[in-house]
Amino acid sequence: MAFSDDEMYELLNFFGYGQAESDLWFLVGHESDGSIAELERRLNLDSLVSMEDALDVLGMSWQKFDQQNLLGQGNALAKLYLLLEGKKPTATEVAKLAKEKLFTDKHNSFLIPFYPIPEGPEFRQQITSILPKFLDHSTYRQKAGKLRSEFLREALDQYKPKLIMVAFDDDDTAVEELLTGYNMTSHAFFSAGWDTDTVVIKIQNLADLVDEQLDTLATYITENCLPIDPMRDFGPIKLSKTEEAHIAKKSARAAAFAKRKTNTKHNASDPYCVCEECLRYDR
């Protein structure tokens, strides 16, 4: 299947899972796995979506999502949250928090995939037929990385989270560009930096850390970040005016196409008129 330019930009402009107003953003820089069929389902996701709704739309369990999109880091992140709350987490508490609260619409956590299009072997091999705009996978990575870096820089300027945790496998110039200005310095097993509003911690994989390292990380966050309430309740997800307008436009477009069989006369007052001439407005 070939995705149109509009569909491609919609996929690349996906924001994340949970509350963008959260104090802690978890930015995953590695390329996630996934099928072409999943890409089609992702077009049904809002740009901001709770984990519950995302799992429903994608048709997958939390465990599968964790392995595919988080490299199994969900439990480690849940344990860090409990440490920040001042608890000595048990395995039961960790599993419950990871499965039932992380990246939900009320929890103080926000997951952002730096590359939101799953890049399984099928995608990499067939990219020219899936996304005709790109000549090859390396060109796509370069362009997508630049687009995402610009998109997330604007989001950071708007939301100003207190803490960003960045997890990725290898050095990525697009991720490095995003972190420019935070004056990153190396520590024992992580790098960290900050600006006026936000502390950034960069690691390879949170799930690789032993308990002592997670304790050290929690202490560093407590001592260097603005105060974080790990279990802050936000209420329902709120979209920005731009995102609300995008959803309204998408709904109006869908309604217009639904009327196609019964309404073919030109209606100048309808910006989504479905006459034969106007149906070409988005081509």
C-alpha positions as CSV (number, residue, x, y, z in Angstrom):
1,M,0.0,0.0,0.0
2,A,1.2,3.5,-0.8
3,F,0.5,6.3,1.7
4,S,-0.3,9.7,0.4
5,D,1.8,12.7,1.4
6,D,-1.0,13.9,3.7
7,E,-1.1,10.5,5.4
8,M,2.7,10.4,5.7
9,Y,2.7,13.8,7.4
10,E,-0.2,12.8,9.7
11,L,1.9,9.8,10.8
12,L,5.0,11.8,11.3
13,N,3.2,14.5,13.2
14,F,1.9,12.0,15.8
15,F,2.7,13.6,19.2
16,G,2.6,10.9,21.8
17,Y,0.8,8.8,24.4
18,G,-0.6,10.3,27.6
19,Q,-0.6,13.9,28.8
20,A,1.6,16.4,27.1
21,E,1.1,18.6,30.2
22,S,3.1,16.0,32.2
23,D,6.1,16.9,34.2
24,L,8.0,13.9,32.8
25,W,8.4,13.1,29.1
26,F,9.9,9.8,28.0
27,L,11.4,10.1,24.5
28,V,12.2,6.9,22.8
29,G,14.8,7.5,20.1
30,H,15.2,4.0,18.6
31,E,13.2,2.8,15.7
32,S,10.2,0.7,16.8
33,D,9.2,-2.5,15.0
34,G,5.8,-3.0,13.4
35,S,3.8,-4.1,10.3
36,I,2.3,-2.2,7.4
37,A,-1.1,-3.2,8.7
38,E,-0.3,-1.4,11.9
39,L,0.6,1.7,10.0
40,E,-2.9,1.8,8.6
41,R,-4.4,1.5,12.1
42,R,-2.1,4.3,13.3
43,L,-4.0,6.7,11.0
44,N,-6.9,6.3,13.3
45,L,-5.0,7.6,16.3
46,D,-5.4,11.2,17.5
47,S,-2.1,13.1,17.7
48,L,-2.4,12.9,21.5
49,V,-3.9,9.7,22.7
50,S,-4.2,7.9,26.0
51,M,-2.6,4.5,26.3
52,E,-5.9,2.8,26.8
53,D,-7.3,4.2,23.6
54,A,-4.1,3.5,21.7
55,L,-4.0,-0.2,22.7
56,D,-7.6,-0.5,21.6
57,V,-7.0,1.1,18.2
58,L,-3.8,-0.8,17.6
59,G,-5.3,-4.1,18.8
60,M,-2.5,-5.1,21.0
61,S,-1.8,-5.8,24.7
62,W,0.3,-3.6,27.0
63,Q,3.0,-6.3,27.1
64,K,3.3,-6.3,23.3
65,F,3.3,-2.5,23.1
66,D,6.0,-2.4,25.8
67,Q,8.3,-4.8,23.9
68,Q,7.7,-3.2,20.5
69,N,7.7,0.5,21.3
70,L,9.6,0.7,24.6
71,L,12.1,-2.1,24.3
72,G,10.7,-3.5,27.5
73,Q,11.4,-0.3,29.5
74,G,7.9,0.0,30.9
75,N,8.5,-1.7,34.3
76,A,11.8,0.1,34.8
77,L,10.1,3.5,34.2
78,A,7.3,2.5,36.6
79,K,9.9,1.5,39.2
80,L,11.6,4.9,38.8
81,Y,8.2,6.7,39.3
82,L,7.7,4.8,42.6
83,L,11.2,5.7,43.7
84,L,10.5,9.3,43.0
85,E,7.4,9.0,45.2
86,G,9.7,7.8,48.0
87,K,8.6,4.2,47.9
88,K,10.6,0.9,47.9
89,P,8.7,-0.6,45.0
90,T,7.6,-4.2,45.0
91,A,7.3,-6.3,41.8
92,T,3.5,-6.2,42.1
93,E,3.4,-2.4,42.5
94,V,5.7,-2.0,39.5
95,A,3.7,-4.2,37.2
96,K,0.4,-2.6,38.3
97,L,1.6,0.9,37.7
98,A,3.2,0.1,34.3
99,K,0.1,-1.7,33.0
100,E,-2.7,0.5,34.5
101,K,-1.3,4.0,34.8
102,L,1.7,4.8,32.6
103,F,0.8,7.1,29.7
104,T,-2.9,7.0,30.5
105,D,-5.0,10.2,30.3
106,K,-4.7,11.1,34.0
107,H,-1.1,10.0,34.9
108,N,1.9,12.3,35.1
109,S,3.7,10.6,32.2
110,F,4.0,11.2,28.5
111,L,5.6,8.9,25.9
112,I,7.0,10.3,22.6
113,P,8.3,8.0,19.9
114,F,11.0,10.1,18.1
115,Y,10.3,8.1,15.0
116,P,6.5,7.4,15.2
117,I,6.4,5.2,12.0
118,P,7.2,1.6,12.9
119,E,10.2,0.5,10.9
120,G,10.1,-3.3,10.6
121,P,11.9,-5.2,7.8
122,E,8.9,-5.0,5.6
123,F,8.9,-1.2,5.8
124,R,12.6,-0.8,5.2
125,Q,12.6,-3.1,2.2
126,Q,9.5,-1.6,0.6
127,I,9.8,2.1,1.6
128,T,9.7,3.4,-2.0
129,S,6.3,1.8,-2.6
130,I,5.0,2.6,0.9
131,L,6.2,6.2,1.0
132,P,6.8,7.2,-2.6
133,K,8.2,10.6,-1.5
134,F,11.5,8.9,-0.4
135,L,14.1,7.2,-2.6
136,D,15.4,4.9,0.1
137,H,15.3,4.2,3.8
138,S,18.3,6.3,4.7
139,T,16.8,9.3,2.9
140,Y,13.6,8.8,4.9
141,R,15.5,8.6,8.2
142,Q,17.3,11.8,7.5
143,K,14.2,13.7,6.4
144,A,12.0,12.2,9.1
145,G,14.6,12.9,11.8
146,K,14.8,16.6,10.8
147,L,11.0,16.9,10.7
148,R,10.6,15.3,14.1
149,S,13.4,17.4,15.7
150,E,11.7,20.6,14.5
151,F,8.3,19.4,15.6
152,L,9.4,18.4,19.1
153,R,11.5,21.6,19.6
154,E,8.2,23.6,19.1
155,A,6.4,21.3,21.5
156,L,9.2,21.8,24.1
157,D,8.9,25.5,23.8
158,Q,5.1,25.2,24.3
159,Y,4.9,22.7,27.2
160,K,8.2,23.1,29.0
161,P,8.3,19.7,30.8
162,K,10.3,19.5,34.0
163,L,12.1,16.4,33.0
164,I,12.8,14.6,29.6
165,M,14.3,11.1,29.7
166,V,15.7,10.2,26.3
167,A,16.4,6.5,25.6
168,F,18.0,5.3,22.3
169,D,20.3,2.6,21.0
170,D,22.9,4.5,19.0
171,D,23.9,8.1,18.4
172,D,21.4,9.8,16.2
173,T,22.2,13.2,14.7
174,A,18.5,14.2,14.8
175,V,18.2,13.4,18.5
176,E,21.5,15.2,19.2
177,E,20.2,18.2,17.3
178,L,17.0,18.2,19.5
179,L,19.2,18.2,22.6
180,T,21.4,21.1,21.5
181,G,21.3,23.8,24.1
182,Y,20.9,21.6,27.2
183,N,24.7,21.5,27.9
184,M,24.8,17.8,28.2
185,T,27.6,16.3,30.4
186,S,28.5,12.6,31.0
187,H,27.9,10.9,34.3
188,A,28.6,7.3,35.4
189,F,26.0,5.6,33.2
190,F,23.9,8.5,31.8
191,S,24.3,12.0,30.4
192,A,22.4,15.0,31.7
193,G,21.9,18.6,31.1
194,W,19.3,21.4,31.4
195,D,18.0,24.7,30.4
196,T,15.9,27.2,32.4
197,D,12.9,25.0,32.5
198,T,13.9,21.4,31.8
199,V,16.3,18.7,32.9
200,V,17.3,16.2,30.3
201,I,18.6,12.7,31.1
202,K,19.9,10.6,28.3
203,I,20.4,6.8,28.7
204,Q,20.7,3.8,26.4
205,N,18.0,1.6,27.9
206,L,16.3,2.1,31.2
207,A,15.6,-1.6,31.5
208,D,19.3,-2.4,31.6
209,L,19.8,-0.5,34.8
210,V,20.2,-2.4,38.1
211,D,18.3,-1.3,41.3
212,E,21.3,0.7,42.6
213,Q,21.5,2.6,39.3
214,L,17.8,3.4,39.4
215,D,18.2,4.7,43.0
216,T,21.1,6.9,41.8
217,L,18.9,8.2,38.9
218,A,16.0,9.0,41.2
219,T,18.3,10.9,43.6
220,Y,19.8,12.9,40.7
221,I,16.3,13.8,39.5
222,T,15.1,14.8,43.0
223,E,18.2,17.0,43.5
224,N,18.2,18.7,40.1
225,C,14.7,18.9,38.8
226,L,11.9,21.3,39.7
227,P,9.6,19.4,42.1
228,I,7.7,16.6,40.5
229,D,4.5,15.0,41.8
230,P,4.8,11.5,40.3
231,M,1.2,10.6,40.8
232,R,-0.4,13.9,39.8
233,D,-3.9,13.5,38.4
234,F,-4.6,15.6,35.3
235,G,-8.1,14.6,34.3
236,P,-9.1,14.0,30.7
237,I,-6.6,14.8,27.9
238,K,-6.8,18.3,26.6
239,L,-5.9,19.2,23.0
240,S,-4.5,22.5,21.9
241,K,-6.6,24.7,19.7
242,T,-4.5,23.7,16.6
243,E,-5.0,20.0,17.3
244,E,-8.8,20.6,17.9
245,A,-9.0,22.4,14.6
246,H,-7.2,19.5,12.8
247,I,-9.6,17.0,14.2
248,A,-12.6,19.1,13.3
249,K,-11.3,19.4,9.7
250,K,-10.7,15.7,9.5
251,S,-14.2,15.0,10.8
252,A,-15.8,17.4,8.4
253,R,-13.9,15.9,5.5
254,A,-15.0,12.4,6.4
255,A,-18.6,13.6,6.6
256,A,-18.4,15.2,3.2
257,F,-17.1,12.0,1.6
258,A,-19.9,10.1,3.3
259,K,-22.5,12.3,1.5
260,R,-21.0,11.7,-1.9
261,K,-23.6,9.2,-3.1
262,T,-26.5,11.5,-2.4
263,N,-25.2,15.0,-2.9
264,T,-23.4,15.7,-6.2
265,K,-24.5,19.3,-6.9
266,H,-22.0,22.1,-6.2
267,N,-22.6,23.9,-2.9
268,A,-20.5,27.1,-2.8
269,S,-21.2,27.6,0.9
270,D,-19.8,24.2,1.9
271,P,-15.9,24.2,2.2
272,Y,-16.2,20.4,1.9
273,C,-18.5,20.2,-1.1
274,V,-18.5,16.8,-2.7
275,C,-19.3,17.6,-6.3
276,E,-16.9,16.1,-8.8
277,E,-14.8,19.2,-9.2
278,C,-14.5,20.0,-5.5
279,L,-13.6,16.4,-4.6
280,R,-10.2,17.2,-6.1
281,Y,-9.4,19.9,-3.5
282,D,-7.0,17.7,-1.6
283,R,-5.1,16.2,-4.5
